[in-house]
Amino acid sequence: MPRPISEVRYPTRTGCAAPDTDFHHTLFSDRFKLPKGGSWARCSLGALSRRNPSLGVEVHSQSGIASSWSLGGHSAMKTSEHVPSPVSPAWPGGDGRDNRWTGERISALGAVTDLTTTARIMGLSRSVAYNLAKSRQFPVPVLRFGSRYRVPVAAILHALHLPTSNSIEPPAPPPEHDPIPATPDHPRPDPQPAIAARPIGGAHPNRTRGSVFKRCCCRDGEGRKLGNRCPQIRRANGSWNPNHGRWAYQLELPTHPGQARRQLRRSTFDTRDAATGDRDHAKALLALASDDPAVAAEIADMLLAVTAGAPLPDRDTIARRVRAGLPATVTTTVGEYLHSWLASRRSLSSVQPNTLLAYESHIRVHLVPHLGAIALVKLRVEHVEAMFAAIAEGSAAIEIARQSDDPAIRASVRGLRTTKPASMHRIRATLRKALNDAIRRGNNRLIDFNPAAHIELPSGVRPKARVWTAKAVQRWRDTGERPSPVMVWTPQQAGAFLDHAEEHDIALYPLFALILHRGLRRGEAVGLTDTAVDIDNSLISVTQQMATHGYTPVIKKVKSESGNRIMAMASITRVVLRAHHARRAQWKLAAGQTWPDTGLFFVQPDGQPWHPYAVADRFEVLVRDADLPPIRLHDLRHCAATYLKAAGADLKDIQELLGHSSAAMTDVYTSVIAELDVERAKAEAAAELLPRHREHPSVPASSIEPPPGVRTDVARDAHR
């Protein structure tokens, strides 16, 4: 049988205030089960019985819910009777008991309650109640553990002369802002059902609150750590010793289906606030799962994987991953994101195949090798800068190896391509677009900052077109050096090429002549249709082009709206195209039924369309066989623009002919042929504008060497 509380000795280490010796009663509970880590409102009886066996609390548990304490001889009963209770003279500072607290509602508080609620029931202010408890003059027994005060509900009922009950189920605690239960005059909505929904993962609702405590590294005589059992961890009054031990906390974690109970324990905090803050951080992470047990278990796995002393993951980062449907425990790398981003771009019909090929090349060759292993949320400007620095160093190493005298070194870089500044800008554009999409995902945004938008790269200026002058040609023949990546033939060199093409490749000669005369792009010339060529009226309509996706030729619209244009033909161009049209009719007659009807103007002798790459290859062969300085097929557009400019055409006219959207682009395509008479006349006219008092001897006319194709008398007249 449990002993009366008046016979109980209160150990000093518990810090319990001694009750009134005239207060004789026996404490017991007929239904109680202690859940580990539970709250005081449900678990104090069991905690007291285990911590202080001398209290004589007898525990008999079947349902697992604490009811109330019964006092010697009083039978359990319910009552709604308002029992007036004047303030006792022993309660200084009392204002009178609150009559809304009936015996039934007080019993419903559970086995124990806090000192603040007890003070309200008895009409005491909170400060007076705490002062009485500290001085051990509180009218009912007060149990103190550290800084916490708990009052047995049965003692409150006994002090107020109210009947007790041992069969009342404690309802859910009232909200913090309204600690006084409702009465008929102050109704409240129906409480939650007795079996409340537990937090996700199967953890008991009281266990998910977590507990903060102290522990130390002291060991007993057998070398085992004492933890929070160390006698020095607390003071004599039961409070924590500020000079011994470190703060720690324990938090119940959700589990996977069929998994045993698990807890998060973290320690070595210097202050209680630090431990509490870290515990609240862990609880905030768990709250991200909402009502999804699987996500809650993943977050719990992540918390358990954090090493001792390391900070917990950032909540906003995990929140973005959870909202995006990504695993909370796995960090997305830049490589993983770029591959998933590329797959999403492939599903969009608005993205051109060539654009996708460029994205894939940049990701495969540059972005993934340099940035792929970095976590996406940790990508910084420094990482991107280091990537471009490494690319530049690699290109410089290739250039140095190409200039080496060692054949083995030159062979080691054969086939390797350098990355120019313009290519670096395109690589940066791909990364910037991918990261912008990661930011623009609404509620599922993965990052908040785009480091690729804050990178400075060398200027990717387009190379200026240069003319193959006599000296430039001689230097190229001696050293193989080209003055510029974009070169332009002189009119004499262009004429020599057309003569050679007409003699050795009659099938493509009309196409090359049209590009030189009118400046069409390769794809526009190859994709020119029969209906687009009006030979009788000397007009050409450019509406489509034959592009390549990888190596596959495809018919598509022109590059831009400015590229959709109509141009006039010169008489010599009309003669060349008319001859090609007649020759094609002969090919068709010879092929008979096997002739394919492609609708294209330029076709092979068997009627098949030309592949753009095949046209470029045939052009390079013709240039090499004609012993001319090398240029690209696209450089024929630069030649056409340069010849138009030399002939006196306006820059706006050249822009419309080439199909450029801005005159700035057209200016890049034009060059100056200094050997032409008109350019020399301009130079002479400009020089004559400068007045000089001293006469300079003129250069003898016989010393003037005319350029190729210009008569000697014309050059002499231009000099005069």
MOTA-V416155 format. One record per helix or strand of 3 or more residues. SS is the DSSP state (~ for helix, > for strand). FROM is the first residue (numbers start at 1). LEN is the number of residues. Records with the same first field share a line. If there is no record, write none. Layout:
SS=FROM-LEN, FROM-LEN
This chain:
~=5-3, 12-3, 40-12, 53-3, 103-5, 115-8, 126-9, 153-7, 200-3, 207-3, 272-16, 293-13, 315-9, 334-13, 353-19, 376-3, 381-22, 407-6, 421-19, 442-3, 451-4, 470-10, 491-14, 506-13, 522-5, 571-24, 612-14, 635-12, 651-8, 663-7, 677-12, 701-3, 712-8
>=112-3, 142-4, 148-5, 211-9, 225-3, 246-8, 262-8, 539-4, 544-6, 552-6, 565-4
